[in-house]
Each structure stands twice: as C-alpha cells, then as structure tokens.
Amino acid sequence: MREWQVGDPVGDGNDIGVPDTRYLDYLKDRDRESCENLVDEFKSDYSNSMDFFKLHHEEDAFMMLESAFRIYMKMNDNQKSQVSYNPFNRDWAIELCCNTINRHDKRMQSAIDIIVQNRYSARMCRGCDLVYPYYHEICPECGKPLEDITGKTPEEIGEQLSRELKTVIFDEDRRQKIVDESVKLMKSNGCELVRFQRGRGLDIDFVFEKGHRFFKTTYLCAYNPEYMGPLAFEEFETRHNHNDLLSDGRFKKLVRDKERETGFKFRECSGGYGAKLDYGGYGFIFTDKIDINVKFDMGDGRIAVYDLDLKNMKFEKEYMVFE
C-alpha cells in the first residue's frame, strides 16, 4: 500500500517508499529562489520608483511604487526583514502618494492604500479634499490648518467600546465612566483607543496609540475592578516605538556626524508624546507635546542626552550628562 508519493522526476522508478532526496532538494531550492525573487523584484521596483521620482517623472515613479507595494504585501515577515524597515514611510514616497491622490486620477485609490498604512505621515484638508506630507501645517490652497488622517471619531469608538464592555464589566456606572474617560483621553491629543487586554493581576489595560512620522506612542491605562476611587483608570504607563526614526537616513547621518564630532557612541532613543496631570493632580490627560531624547555612551561610564528637534532633524546644542 502506498503511504505517500514524492514523484519520479529523474525517471529512476523511485516514486514510492523512501523519498527521492534529490527531488526534495529541488523543491527547497525552488522555494528559496521564489523567496529571493520576490525580494529582488521588490528592491528593483522600489529603486526604480525612487529614481523616477528624483527625475520628476511622477507617473512612472508611482507605477513602480504601486508594483513594489503589491509585492511587499505578498511578502512574509522573513522576506520583509531583508528590506528596509517600513519602506513606504519615507518622505519621497509620502510626497509621491500625496501628489498622486491630489491629482484624483485612476491611481488615486492605490495611493490612498499606501498612505493608510502610514496615515500619521500625511495630513489632509477636508474642505479642499487634498492631502499633504506630515510637515505641512497649513493648506496651500485655502490657508486653513490641516488635520490628521483619522479613522473613527472618539464618539464612535466610545459607542463601540460601550457595547464590547458589557460582557466584561457588569456595573453600568463604572462601564460608562470608562467610556467617558476614554473619549476624553482620545480628544486630549488625537490618540485612538485600539484595544483592551488583560493586564497585571485583575487589571484590564486599555491601549491608546498616537502615531507620528518617526515614532508611535502607546498609553496603557489600567482599570482595576477593586479600585474604588473617583477615576476610571487607576494608573497608566507610556511606551514609545522609534523604529521609523532609527531607519530614517537623515537621522542616521545626524547620529554618525555626532559620533565623529564627539567620539560618543549612539545608545538609544527615548520619548515621544507625553501626558500631564488633570483633575487637580489626581487624574491625567495626554498631550501633543513631543519630547524626543537621544542617548550616547561617552566612553567613561557616563551618558550624554541630547534633545532632538524632529522638525529640523537636528540636535540641540546643549546636552545633559548622567552618571
């Protein structure tokens, strides 16, 4: 009885029983080549797009970027690790997508799909129905302030949260307090409640996120069912992801120049969007203020900490030293 069959590609009659290892090696090589081809195709289209953009051939540039994006979406995590981190969150790619969207032509939806993946890298004017890269603050057409590209409104998220919490928190008053506080926090700096999850002990962590072109700040607000104080959330924790900043070419050059100038060695980044006390010092809200610090090892056990001016991508002249 045939248990399994591997085929007989070399014609030696070995089609059952012990597998033909030469055929299995052939399959592995083909899979490896397929993987490498996908990565190579992406790199080629992405590079061509950048070259066309530099030559101001934007239609050709976007055709190549669109192709690269389709390939990227097919790639697995291992394949994506072989290319630059978040490659579509680059200033030239963002500008190209914004220009394509603003032409309102047949490629508009494809450009929107790319921008949606990095929506904190662009801002929009609802009145003019135009989109611009993140560093624009005023609409060039009408002069009104640009808005962040958002999904649901805080109120819409609050309504959804209220429904979902009914199976988790049974006290209606406490449930409503959480909903009201969540809406308030989202409005305080434009962040979004993205999920709630099990925290430490009996805690439920409510996770808020606010993105930026160069980083993402995550707030974890803890609801403790045993807490009987006046606040919806007993405490909160702030985390920051700087992967987009660390992969940015200008930032890399800035760090290299500082290392050559001082002899220091880059260590890490910290900071992002912040928070401040509210309710007379008992509660808290989130803020739009950005505070990014870059740390360097000085070589003698001390740490030099520079404030980073993100808008102009430069370090402040003064720095602090910590033992």
Disulfide bonds with the S-S distance in Angstrom:
none
